[in-house]
């Protein structure tokens, strides 16, 4: 009995030592857990020692399952790739295995400010129609962007004629550029003020007032060759863009003092027959009438041609011919998507199709 008591006393005397040992074990485990490298820190360290695209890709796939939604790891991966001076093809390849970057809209509007706007015979009330389309575009852009934050959404209205771009036209055009890329850290709602609405409305009316006083031919082919590329945006590792180009025109490509690009007059008989048969493009190509291709990459661009309106001399035929000319032209320039809208009797139909093009 006495030995049992002694044994019990011994155990009791050592109890504080056991508790202290357990404490040190748990404390050691705790210190190890808080000081051991996390997957994030290990991944970022490996990115720092990556020397080429393949190294970065291997790090990405190694940690992808744990860090796919880790913003810091994703940012460091994009940053490392950006530092490698990759080719455009390599950037496209990397964007294929990286999560999609945020998408911003780059909206480029090029109205035809030629004599069509004062042609009351073929295009009655054309200025009012154009202003309605432009107002619809602005409202659609605002609705598309206002609920977002930290986007690079942009809208610009430009003119095709170099003479129109000078002087007062240039001043007005400068007021028709709305770029949210510098509007960071706050809701886009704060960008779209009543003052912005008024600026847009006043500026487009001023543009058409000036154009009415001096209407010139709309040389879209020259504009695309010389200026459009400067406004297009290419996707990067950090940002994705979709270019949406809106042309407001009757569809007849006839620059001032130049032969028409959409050649119909002089070829009415074969072209009208082609409309009836359904082989318009074949006839255009056989006669060498295709609009010359412009050296521009439109593979990341969608195009809307609206307010297309047949002249009285071509009623029943010209719309299909013009549509074929434009679609063939844009397809040869690799346009991603083409929409072709004729002038509607009801503005509501035009508004819906324009809005769908911008927001979807």
Residue, then its C-alpha position, 0 to 999 in steps of 0.5 A: x500500500x505504501x509503495x502504491x502511494x509512493x508511486x502515485x506521489x512520483x507521478x503527481x510530482x512529474x505532472x508539471x513536467x508533462x504539462x510543460x512538455x506538452x506545451x512545448x510540443x504544441x508551441x513548436x507545432x504552432x511556430x512551425x505552422x506559422x513560419x513554414x512557407x505557404x504555397x503562395x510564397x513558395x509559388x511566388x519564389x519559384x516565379x522569381x527564379x523562372x527564366x522563360x515562358x515554359x518555367x512560368x507555365x510549369x509553376x502555374x500548373x504546379x500550384x494551379x489547384x490551390x492558387x487558381x483564385x489567389x489574386x496575388x499569385x495570378x498578378x505575379x504570374x502575369x507580371x513575370x510573363x510581361x517581363x519576358x518580352x514575349x511575342x504576340x503569338x506567345x502572349x496569345x498562347x499564355x492567355x489560353x492557359x491563364x484565367x480570363x482577364x477582365x474585359x473592357x469595351x472599346x467603342x469606336x463610332x464613325x458617322x458618315x458626314x457626307x452629302x447623305x445627311x443633306x440628301x432629302x430625296x434619298x435620306x429624309x430627316x437623316x440628321x435626326x436619325x443619326x442623332x437618335x442612333x448616337x443617343x442610343x449608343x451613348x445610353x447603351x454604353x452608359x448602361x453597360x459600364x456604369x455598374x462596374x469598377x476599375x474598367x478600361x471602357x472607352x467610347x470615341x466618335x471620330x470623323x473620316x475626312x482629314x479636312x473635317x478633322x481639322x479646326x472646329x471639327x477637331x475641337x468637337x471630336x476632342x469632347x467626344x472621347x470618354x475613357x474610363x481607364x483613369x477612373x480607378x478605385x471608385x464606381x463608374x457611376x461617378x464618371x457618368x454625370x449629368x455634365x457628361x450626358x450634356x457634353x455628349x448631346x451638345x457635342x454631337x449636335x455641334x458636329x452635325x451642324x458643322x457637317x451640314x455646312x460643309x458635307x464631304x465624302x466619307x472615305x472609310x477605306x482611307x480612314x481604316x488604312x490611316x487611323x482606325x488601327x490607332x484606336x483599336x486595342x489589343x488584349x494583354x496579359x492583364x486586360x482583355x478588350x473587345x473592339x466594337x466599331x459602329x459605322x453610321x452610313x447609307x452603305x454607299x462607299x463614295x469618297x469625295x472626287x474618287x470612284x465608288x468602292x461599292x460599284x453599282x452604277x454601270x453594273x446594274x444589269x448583272x448585279x440586279x440579276x445576281x440579286x434575283x439568282x442569289x449569287x451576288x458575291x460571285x458576280x462581284x468577284x468575277x467582275x473584279x469589283x471587290x472593295x480593296x482589302x486594307x492592311x489592318x487586323x480586325x480579328x478582335x473587332x466586331x462591326x456594325x453598319x447601320x442606317x443603310x438606305x437604298x437610293x430610289x434608283x436601286x430600290x429592291x436591289x441595292x441593299x442586298x448588293x451593298x450588304x454583300x460588298x461590306x460583308x465580303x470586305x470585312x471577312x477578308x479583314x478577319x472581322x470577328x462579327x458583322x452586323x448590317x442594319x438597314x434604315x428602319x421605319x420605326x426607331x425602336x427597332x434600330x435602338x434595340x439592335x444597336x443596344x444588343x450589339x453594344x451590350x451583348 
